[in-house]
Amino acid sequence: MGLFFTIIASFPTIVYTFFVFVAIIFWIVATLGLLDIDVLDFGDMSSAGDHIDFHGDTGWFAGFLMKFGLDLVPLTIVLTIFFIIGWMICYFIQLLVLDFLPLGILRIPVGLLVLVVSVFPSAYLTGWVCKPLRKVFKKLNEEQNAISGSSLIGQTAIVRSGKVTSTFGEAIYDDKGAGFNLRIRADESLGLKRNDRVVMIEYLEDGAYNVVSEDEFKGI
């Protein structure tokens, strides 16, 4: 066990260790509803699917992800898998190779080389792992796109985030199927919280919905 902790806390593996730790913290916070799961996504986003649209001006990074078959899958999932695979590659290279070489002052440049080289097999393996997920998210996106934003006005959803503000909030809309995750917004003074029932009253330009509580909508 001592060797394990020594390796994950030493260069170059520690770089991936840090990002894996950040990913774990992110998913814990996201599960508690304190962060939007699509917080790292960029480009044109689907209001429900929150996937990366590679037809927009998303730059070289989007093209890099698409090259390895990582489009359509939420970026947070892609990066989490990428960091875990990269961490495993660096860990075993350090365990089986680097620790047996008398590198001396060359340890840092060799470690940097391992980090750079590890990106490509990590991206390839991430694409392989995400390949079946692409079909799932593609189908989900097609189903969600079948429902226009305005068509959900007046519909009821259940808050899944810890709170709802003018810049943050998530809710689940029950479509009698798997359900849709939606971004919602409301005045924080309304005090909306997890499991509250809300009604969507306006579709916003950023793909989110302005909501009020169900009781307020009904005038109770």
C-alpha positions in Angstrom: 0.0 0.0 0.0 2.9 2.3 0.8 4.3 1.8 -2.7 0.9 2.7 -4.2 0.6 6.0 -2.4 4.3 6.8 -3.1 3.7 6.4 -6.9 0.4 8.3 -7.1 2.0 11.2 -5.1 5.1 11.4 -7.2 5.8 12.8 -10.7 4.5 12.2 -13.3 1.5 10.2 -11.9 0.6 12.9 -9.4 -0.6 15.2 -12.3 -3.3 12.7 -13.2 -3.9 11.9 -9.5 -4.8 15.6 -9.0 -7.3 15.6 -11.9 -8.9 12.3 -10.8 -9.3 13.8 -7.4 -11.0 16.9 -8.9 -13.3 14.7 -11.0 -14.3 12.7 -7.9 -15.1 15.9 -6.0 -17.0 17.3 -9.0 -19.3 14.2 -9.3 -19.9 14.2 -5.5 -20.9 17.9 -5.7 -23.0 17.3 -8.9 -24.8 14.4 -7.3 -25.8 16.7 -4.5 -27.2 19.0 -7.1 -24.8 21.9 -6.3 -23.3 22.1 -9.8 -24.7 21.8 -13.3 -23.3 18.6 -14.9 -22.8 20.5 -18.2 -20.7 23.2 -16.4 -17.7 22.3 -18.6 -19.5 21.9 -21.9 -18.9 24.6 -24.6 -20.3 25.5 -27.9 -24.0 25.2 -28.9 -25.7 23.1 -26.3 -28.9 21.1 -26.4 -31.2 22.5 -23.8 -32.0 19.0 -22.5 -29.2 16.7 -23.7 -26.3 19.1 -22.8 -24.1 17.5 -25.4 -21.3 19.1 -27.4 -22.3 20.4 -30.8 -19.3 20.1 -33.0 -20.9 22.1 -35.8 -20.3 25.3 -33.9 -17.1 27.3 -33.5 -15.6 25.2 -30.7 -12.0 25.3 -31.8 -9.3 22.7 -32.1 -10.1 21.0 -28.8 -13.6 20.0 -30.1 -12.0 18.7 -33.3 -9.5 16.7 -31.2 -12.4 15.1 -29.2 -14.3 14.4 -32.3 -11.3 12.7 -34.0 -11.3 10.2 -31.2 -15.0 9.6 -31.3 -15.8 11.6 -28.1 -18.5 13.9 -29.5 -22.1 13.6 -28.3 -21.0 12.4 -24.8 -21.1 15.1 -22.1 -17.6 16.6 -21.6 -17.6 15.9 -17.9 -18.0 12.2 -18.5 -15.3 12.3 -21.3 -12.8 14.1 -19.1 -13.4 11.8 -16.1 -12.8 8.7 -18.2 -9.8 10.3 -19.8 -8.2 11.2 -16.5 -8.8 7.8 -15.0 -7.2 6.0 -18.1 -4.3 8.5 -18.2 -3.8 7.9 -14.4 -3.6 4.2 -14.9 -1.2 4.4 -17.9 1.2 6.7 -15.9 0.9 4.6 -12.8 1.9 1.4 -14.5 4.7 3.0 -16.5 6.1 4.5 -13.3 5.6 1.2 -11.4 7.1 -1.1 -14.1 9.7 1.1 -15.8 10.6 4.5 -14.4 11.2 3.4 -10.8 13.8 0.9 -12.1 15.8 3.4 -14.1 18.6 5.6 -12.6 17.2 8.7 -14.1 18.6 11.3 -11.7 18.2 14.8 -13.1 16.4 13.3 -16.2 13.4 12.2 -14.1 11.5 15.5 -14.7 12.0 15.7 -18.5 11.3 11.9 -18.9 8.2 12.4 -16.7 7.0 15.2 -19.0 7.6 13.0 -22.0 5.5 10.2 -20.4 2.7 12.8 -19.7 2.7 14.0 -23.3 2.8 10.5 -24.8 0.1 9.2 -22.4 -2.4 11.7 -23.9 -2.8 9.8 -27.2 -3.5 6.3 -25.9 -5.7 7.8 -23.2 -7.8 9.7 -25.8 -8.0 6.6 -28.0 -9.1 4.3 -25.1 -11.5 7.0 -23.9 -13.1 7.0 -27.3 -13.4 3.2 -27.3 -15.0 3.3 -23.8 -17.4 6.2 -24.9 -18.3 4.6 -28.2 -21.4 2.7 -26.8 -22.3 5.8 -24.8 -22.4 7.9 -28.0 -25.3 5.8 -29.3 -27.2 6.3 -26.0 -26.7 10.1 -25.9 -27.5 10.4 -29.6 -30.8 8.6 -29.2 -31.6 10.6 -26.1 -30.7 13.8 -27.9 -33.0 13.0 -30.8 -35.8 12.2 -28.5 -35.3 15.5 -26.6 -35.0 17.5 -29.8 -38.4 16.2 -30.8 -39.8 18.4 -28.1 -39.2 22.1 -28.7 -38.3 24.4 -25.9 -41.6 26.3 -26.1 -43.6 23.1 -26.0 -42.7 22.5 -22.4 -44.1 25.9 -21.2 -46.7 25.2 -18.6 -45.4 21.7 -17.8 -44.3 20.6 -14.3 -40.9 19.4 -13.3 -39.2 18.5 -10.1 -36.1 20.4 -8.8 -33.0 18.2 -8.5 -30.5 20.8 -7.5 -30.0 22.0 -4.0 -31.3 25.4 -4.9 -32.4 27.5 -7.9 -31.1 30.9 -8.7 -31.1 33.3 -11.7 -27.9 31.6 -13.0 -28.1 28.0 -11.7 -30.7 25.2 -11.3 -31.6 21.8 -12.5 -34.9 19.9 -12.7 -36.2 16.6 -14.0 -39.2 16.6 -16.4 -41.1 13.3 -16.4 -42.0 12.5 -20.0 -43.4 9.0 -18.9 -40.1 7.6 -20.1 -36.5 8.0 -18.8 -37.1 11.7 -17.9 -35.2 14.8 -19.0 -32.7 16.8 -17.1 -33.5 20.5 -17.7 -31.7 23.7 -16.7 -34.0 26.0 -14.8 -33.8 29.6 -13.5 -35.7 31.5 -10.9 -35.4 34.4 -8.5 -33.5 33.1 -5.5 -36.0 34.9 -3.2 -38.6 32.2 -4.2 -36.5 29.7 -2.1 -36.9 26.8 -4.5 -35.0 23.7 -3.4 -34.6 20.0 -4.2 -37.9 18.0 -4.8 -40.0 21.2 -5.1 -42.5 21.1 -8.0 -42.1 23.9 -10.4 -43.8 25.0 -13.6 -41.9 26.3 -16.6 -43.2 29.7 -17.7 -40.6 30.9 -20.2 -37.9 29.4 -22.4 -34.7 31.4 -22.2 -32.1 32.0 -24.9 -29.4 30.0 -23.1 -31.6 26.9 -23.3 -32.8 27.1 -19.7 -36.4 27.6 -18.4 -37.7 30.3 -16.1 -39.8 28.7 -13.5 -42.1 29.4 -10.6 -43.4 27.1 -7.9 -46.4 25.0 -8.8 -48.4 26.6 -6.0 -47.6 30.1 -7.2 -48.5 29.1 -10.8 -51.9 27.8 -9.6 -52.4 30.9 -7.5 -52.6 29.0 -4.2 
